[in-house]
């Protein structure tokens, strides 16, 4: 087993920010798997691990949906005053 830490998972989370959608989702899912593997490590802060897991899940959803927000759907959800009904 490698010496994986929560800091490693956090770095993956940060790195995914600048990646394209498919790459970002792959990095985040890999980080999620790493985080789950840390669940068996008694030296890992379980509260911090759960919080990081929630953040990863949220970021995965955001990345999967960000293309829709950048397109017309995002404009429809946040119309300018001129475009508002």
C-alpha positions as CSV (number, residue, x, y, z in Angstrom):
1,X,0.0,0.0,0.0
2,X,1.2,3.5,-0.8
3,X,1.6,6.3,1.7
4,X,-1.5,8.1,0.6
5,X,-2.7,11.0,2.7
6,X,-5.6,13.4,2.8
7,X,-3.2,16.1,1.5
8,X,-2.7,14.0,-1.7
9,X,-6.5,13.8,-2.2
10,X,-6.7,17.6,-1.6
11,X,-4.0,18.2,-4.3
12,X,-6.0,16.1,-6.8
13,X,-9.1,18.2,-5.9
14,X,-7.2,21.4,-6.6
15,X,-5.6,20.0,-9.8
16,X,-9.0,19.1,-11.3
17,X,-10.0,22.7,-11.2
18,X,-8.1,23.6,-14.4
19,X,-8.8,20.5,-16.4
20,X,-11.3,19.8,-19.1
21,X,-14.5,18.1,-18.1
22,X,-13.6,14.5,-18.8
23,X,-10.1,14.7,-17.3
24,X,-11.4,16.6,-14.2
25,X,-14.1,14.0,-13.6
26,X,-11.5,11.2,-13.9
27,X,-9.1,12.9,-11.5
28,X,-11.9,13.6,-9.0
29,X,-13.2,10.0,-9.2
30,X,-9.7,8.7,-8.7
31,X,-9.3,11.0,-5.7
32,X,-12.7,9.7,-4.3
33,X,-11.4,6.1,-4.6
34,X,-8.2,7.1,-2.8
35,X,-10.2,8.7,-0.1
36,X,-12.3,5.6,0.4
37,X,-9.1,3.6,0.7
38,X,-8.0,5.9,3.5
39,X,-11.2,4.9,5.4
40,X,-9.4,1.9,6.7
41,X,-6.4,3.9,8.1
42,X,-6.8,4.5,11.8
43,X,-4.4,7.5,11.6
44,X,-6.7,9.5,9.3
45,X,-9.0,12.1,10.8
46,X,-12.4,10.6,10.0
47,X,-14.2,13.9,10.2
48,X,-11.9,15.6,7.8
49,X,-12.0,12.5,5.5
50,X,-15.9,12.7,5.4
51,X,-15.8,16.5,4.7
52,X,-13.3,16.0,1.9
53,X,-15.6,13.2,0.5
54,X,-18.5,15.6,0.5
55,X,-16.4,18.2,-1.2
56,X,-15.3,15.7,-3.9
57,X,-18.8,14.6,-4.5
58,X,-20.0,18.2,-4.9
59,X,-17.1,19.0,-7.2
60,X,-17.8,16.0,-9.4
61,X,-21.4,17.2,-9.8
62,X,-20.2,20.7,-10.6
63,X,-17.7,19.6,-13.2
64,X,-20.2,17.3,-14.9
65,X,-22.7,20.2,-15.1
66,X,-20.4,23.1,-15.8
67,X,-20.6,22.7,-19.6
68,X,-24.4,23.2,-19.4
69,X,-24.0,26.3,-17.3
70,X,-21.5,27.8,-19.7
71,X,-24.0,27.3,-22.6
72,X,-27.5,28.5,-23.0
73,X,-28.8,26.7,-19.9
74,X,-26.6,29.0,-17.8
75,X,-28.0,32.1,-19.5
76,X,-31.5,30.8,-19.0
77,X,-30.9,30.2,-15.3
78,X,-29.3,33.6,-14.8
79,X,-30.9,36.0,-17.2
80,X,-29.8,39.6,-17.4
81,X,-32.5,42.1,-16.8
82,X,-32.9,42.8,-20.5
83,X,-33.6,39.1,-21.1
84,X,-35.8,38.5,-18.1
85,X,-39.5,37.7,-18.8
